[in-house]
Amino acid sequence: MPNRTIIMDFLLMGFSEQREFQILHFVVFLIMYLIILTGNLLLIILVVMNNHLQTPMYFFLINLAIVDLGSTTVTIPRSIAGALMNIRNISYSECAAQMFFFLFFLSSDLFLLTAMAYDRYVAICHPLHYMSMMKWGTCFQMAGGAWMGGFLNAAIHAGTLFSLPFCSTVIHQFFCEVPHLMEISCFDSKFSEIRVLIFSALLGVVSFMLIIISYVKIFKTILSMSSVASRQKAFSTCIPHLLVVFLLCGTGLFSHFISNSGSSYIWDEVLAVIYSVIPPMMNPVIYSMRNKDIKAALWKLFNQRVTNQNTKQLKLKQHLSAVDRGAFAHVHLVY
């Protein structure tokens, strides 16, 4: 077995050691992070400020936006700062915390998507019982279960992986990712992978199967509807959720299979961007693209800001006019 020492710091190698590529890394990641912040925060504000959007579907959508903000905030700002200041070191505890919270938010994302699939199933297959089946207490329990499931999954991963000794400190990634940490552990990687990933794989398969079963029943109900308008309305509420599910699962599976096929470190980093950054950046766009309520709320917010700005300008003009009239009257009295 190789020599082992106490690890105090890891080295995140990032995309390149050349300064030009580090600046490019900084600019691209900063733009993506600003897009993620703007899109998800705007979505949360729209739902909170509009009473007609405060329904179970949008409640889960707020949780999904929080998860997307959390998963990217854990990794991107640290990567941006490292690229800008050419800092590669990350402490042992910070690396463990980064991996834990990233897995926590990523797992919670999948569980929330499962809860949202059940919400769509109840809304379409049992519309008359929707209010009784999807009470606020039930929604809070489902969301809380998703967050707790994510916490448990992340705790098992972090506890198992960081109980292993590490034979190297070099991580060929822009954040502390599980496969790359397994590569530098001193035990056999396959044995470690089975121990760490078996519980997560079971949870992922169960969640994905529940989503598939929900949508099989949903599509059966939709196809049995006699009204074309009803079918179109039902499809319009399901398509964004399905796109988000396939975007998250598709990018994750694609990245996993490509990385296991012996790809280079650069490809691993690009694939990590695809599954960790692209879904949070695209989710607000997907949910707003075919959602008339979101568009109406956004248009209302925009019009309200324009109206408020016009009102302020009108009041300012009236005030200035009053001041001018007062000054003219004062001058007239003097002369």
N, C-alpha and C positions, 0 to 999 in steps of 0.2 A: 504494500500500500504506500502511496506517495507520502512525503513528509507533510505534516499539517501544522499550521501555526494559528494563533489566535487572530481572527480577522477583525480589524478595526474599521476599515474602509474598503469600499469597492470602487472600481473604475468603470464608469459608463462611457464606452468608446464613441457612441453617437454615430453619425453618418460619415464623417470625414475629419481628418486632422488638418486639412488645408483651410486657411483662414477664409478664403472666398466662399467655400462651401458652408462653413460655419455661419457666415453672415446670411447666406441664402436660407439655411436652416432656420435661423432666427426670424427672418422676414416671413417665410411661408408659414411657419408655425404660429407666429403672432397673428397673421391675417386669419388663419383658420380658427384660432382661439377666440378672436373678436367676433367672428361670425357665429360661433357656438354660443358665446355669451349673449349677443344681441338677440338671436333667434329664440333661445330658450327663455331668457328673461322676459322678452316681449310676450311670449306665449303665456307665461305665468301671470303677467300683469293683465293681459286681456281677460283671462278666466276669472281672476280675482275681482276685477272692476266691473264685470257684467253679471248681473244676477241670473239672467237666463242661461248663462254658461255654467252655473254652479250645479251640475248634475254629476252622477257617478262616473260617466264616461270622461268628463273633463277633470274630475277629481283624480282619476288614475293618470290622466295626461299630465297634470301638474307633477305628480310623483315621478313620472317618466322624465320630465324635463329636469327635475332636481337630480335624478340619477345621472343624466347626461352631463349636467354641469359638474357634478362631483367626480365622475370618472375621468373627465378631461382636466379638471383643475388639479387632480392628484399628480398627473404626469406632465402636461404641457408646460406650465409655468417654470417648473424645475428644468425642463429641457431647454426652454427659451433662455433662461438665465445662464445655463451652462454653455450654450452656444455663443452667447454674446460676450461673456467674460472668460471663455475658454477654460471652464472649470469642469473637470471630469470626476473628481472625487465625490462620493456620496457615503455617508456614514452607515455603519451596519444597522443601527436602529432606524435611520431614515429609510433605508432600502426595505427593511422589513415592514415598516409602516406604509410605504408607498405600495408595495405588493399587496398588503392586506386590504387597504382601502380601494385599490383598483379592482380586486376580485370581489370585494363587498358590493361596490356599485354595479359591476358587470353582472354578477349573479342576481342582484335585486332587479336589474333591468329585465332579465329573462322571466323572472317570477311575476313581475308586474305585467308583462305582456301576456302571460298566462291568465292572470286575473282579468285583464281587459278582454281576452277572448271569451271568458265566461260571461262577462257583462254584455258583450254583443250577442252571445247565444241566448241569454235571457230576454234581451230587448227584442230580438227577432222571432225566436221560437215561442216565447211565452210573454207577449206584449201586455196582456191583461193582468198578469201577475208581477209585472216588472217592479212596481213600487213596493210591493210586499216582499219580494225576493231580494231586491237590491236596496234595502234600507241603509241609512248612513252608518248604523252600527256594523252592518255586514261589510260595507265598503272599508271602514276603518280596520276591521279585523283582517280582511283580505290584504290590504296594503301593509298592515303591521306584520302579517305572516310573510309577505314578500321580503320586507326589510330584515326580519329575523332569519329567514332562510338564507339570504345573502350574507348576513353576519356569520351564521354557523358555517357555511361553506368556506368563507374567507378565513375563519379562525382555524378550521381543520387544515387548510392548505398552508397557512403561515406557520402554525404550530408544528406540522410535520416537516416541512421543508427546512425551517430554520433550527430544527433540532439536529439536522445533519451537519457534519463538518464540511468545510469548503477547502479545496486544494488550490484554488486560484482566486484572484480578486478581479479579474478582467471580465466584464459583461459586455458582449457585443450587441448592445441595444441602447435605445435612448431612455429607457426606464427599466426598473427591476421586474422583468418578466419571468414567469415560472419556468418555461423550457430552458432559458439561458442560465438560470440559477441551478437547475438540475444538471446542466452540462458541467458546471464547475464544482459540483459536490463530489466527495471522495468515494461515495458508494456507487454501485452499478446503476447507470441511468435508467435502465428498463425497470429494475426493481423499485427504484424511487418513484418512477412515473406511475407504476401500478398502485403503489401505496397512496400517492398524493391525489391522483386523478380519478380513482374508481368511484368515490363518493360523488364527486362533481359530475362525472359522466352519467351516473344513475339519475341524479337530479335533473340534468339537462335533458336526458331522454324522456323522462316522465313528463316534464314541462312541455316539451315539443309534442309528445303524443297527445297530451290533453288539448293543446291548441289545434292539432289536426282533427281530433274527434269533435271538438266544438264546431269547427268549420265544415266538417262533413254534414253535421246536423243542420247547420245554418244554411248551407247551399241547398239541401233537400227542401227546407222550408221555403226558401226564396223561389226555387223553381216551381213549387206548387202554388205560388201566388197567382191569382188570375189577373190582377191589375199590373200593367206595365210600369206605371208610375211608382207603385209600391216596390216592385222589384228594383227599379233604378235607385230609389231612396235607400233601400236596404244595402245594395251593393256599394253605394257611395259612403256609407258608414263603415263598411268592412274593408274596402280596398286600402285606405291609409294604414290601418293596423296590419294587414297582411304584408304590405310593402315594408313596413318597419321590421316585422318578424323575419322576413326573408333577407332583408339587408343585414340585420344583426347576425343571424344564424349562417347566412350564406358567406359573408365575409370572414366570419370566425372559422368555419369549416374549410374554406378555401385557403386561408392563411395556415391552418394547422396541417393540411395535407401537403401544401407546397413546401412548408418549412421542414417537414419530415422526409421530403424527397431528396435531401442533400443540397438544398439551395445555399447560395452564398450568404454571408452576414448582411450585405447590403440589401438583398432581397428580403431577408427576415425583417429588417427594419422597415422597409417599404410596406410589407404585408401587415406589420404591427400597426402602422399608420392607418391602413385600410380598415381593419376591424375595430380599432380603438378610437379613431378620430372621425372617420367618414359617417358612421351612423348617427352620432350625436349632432353632427353638423347638418345632416339631411333630414332628421326627424321633424323639426319645426316646419320645414318646407313641405314635406309630404303631408303632414296633418293640416296644413293651411291651404294646400293646392286645390283640394276638392271639397273643402268644408265651407259652406255658405255662412254658417254662424261665426266662424273665426274671421272670415273676410268682412262680414258686416260689423263685427266688433272692432276690427282694425280700422275700417273706414270711419266708424263712429269716433274712435279715439283720435284719428287724424283730423277730422272735421272739428272736433271739440277743441283741439289745440289751435287750429287755424282761427276758429271763432273767438277763442280767448285772446289770441294775439291781436286780432282785428279790434276787439273790444278795448284792449289796452291802448292801442294806437288811437282809437276814436276818443277815449277819455283824455289821452295826452293832448290831442289836438284841441279838444274843448277847453282843457285847462289853459293851454297856451293862448287860445282865443280870448278867454276871460281875462288873462293877465294883460294881453295887448289892449283890450277894451278899457281895463282899469288904468293902464298907463296913459292912454289917449285922453281919458276923462280928467286925469290928474293934470296933464299938460294943458288942457283946455281951460281948467279952472285957474291955473297959474297965470295964463295969458289973458 
